[in-house]
Amino acid sequence: MMLLALAAEVSALRERLDTHERLAEEKQPPTTASVEAYAPTEAVEAARASARRSLIDRMTRVLLETRSDLSRDSAAPGEPDERG
């Protein structure tokens, strides 16, 4: 659970940094008010959603690989693991 909470924080920070960068490109000061008022376009929101999916995919892959490794390591000698 802690890993998921950390991933959520990383995702939120990435979006916040992206907002700061986009405001800078528009020559707007990155004040608290301007960051909070920023409304991403559909294209920006799509890019952010893709980045979130990518993060989730990477985390899921690592978790599943770790689970598979643990299952394989815990199989008793002579007993088949999950893969047969």
C-alpha positions in Angstrom: 0.0 0.0 0.0 2.8 2.4 0.8 4.2 1.9 -2.7 0.9 2.9 -4.2 0.6 6.0 -2.1 4.1 7.0 -3.1 3.3 6.5 -6.8 0.2 8.7 -6.4 2.4 11.4 -4.9 5.0 11.1 -7.7 2.2 11.4 -10.3 0.7 14.5 -8.6 4.2 16.1 -8.4 4.8 15.3 -12.1 1.6 17.0 -13.0 2.4 20.0 -10.8 5.8 20.3 -12.4 4.3 20.1 -15.8 2.0 22.9 -14.9 4.9 25.0 -13.8 6.8 24.3 -17.0 3.7 25.2 -19.2 3.2 28.4 -17.3 6.8 29.3 -17.8 6.5 28.7 -21.5 3.5 31.1 -21.5 5.6 33.7 -19.6 3.3 33.5 -16.6 4.7 33.6 -13.1 4.2 30.2 -11.4 2.3 31.6 -8.4 0.1 29.4 -6.2 -2.9 31.1 -7.7 -1.8 30.6 -11.3 -0.9 26.9 -10.7 -4.2 26.3 -9.0 -6.1 28.1 -11.8 -4.3 26.3 -14.6 -6.7 24.3 -16.8 -5.0 21.8 -19.0 -6.1 21.4 -22.6 -7.5 18.1 -23.8 -4.1 17.3 -25.3 -2.2 18.1 -22.1 -4.7 16.0 -20.1 -4.3 13.1 -22.6 -0.5 13.3 -22.2 -0.8 13.3 -18.4 -3.2 10.3 -18.5 -0.7 8.4 -20.7 2.1 9.2 -18.2 0.0 7.9 -15.4 -0.8 4.7 -17.3 2.9 4.3 -18.0 3.7 4.7 -14.3 1.1 2.2 -13.3 2.2 -0.3 -16.0 5.8 -0.1 -14.8 4.8 -0.5 -11.2 2.5 -3.4 -12.0 5.2 -5.2 -14.0 7.7 -4.9 -11.2 5.2 -6.1 -8.6 4.1 -9.0 -10.7 7.7 -10.0 -11.4 8.5 -9.8 -7.7 5.5 -11.9 -6.9 6.5 -14.5 -9.5 10.1 -14.6 -8.2 8.8 -15.0 -4.6 6.5 -17.8 -5.6 9.2 -19.6 -7.6 11.7 -19.2 -4.7 9.2 -20.6 -2.1 8.3 -23.7 -4.1 9.6 -26.8 -2.3 12.4 -28.7 -4.0 10.9 -31.1 -6.5 7.5 -29.3 -6.5 6.6 -27.4 -9.7 6.2 -23.7 -9.3 3.3 -21.7 -10.9 4.8 -22.2 -14.4 4.6 -26.0 -14.0 
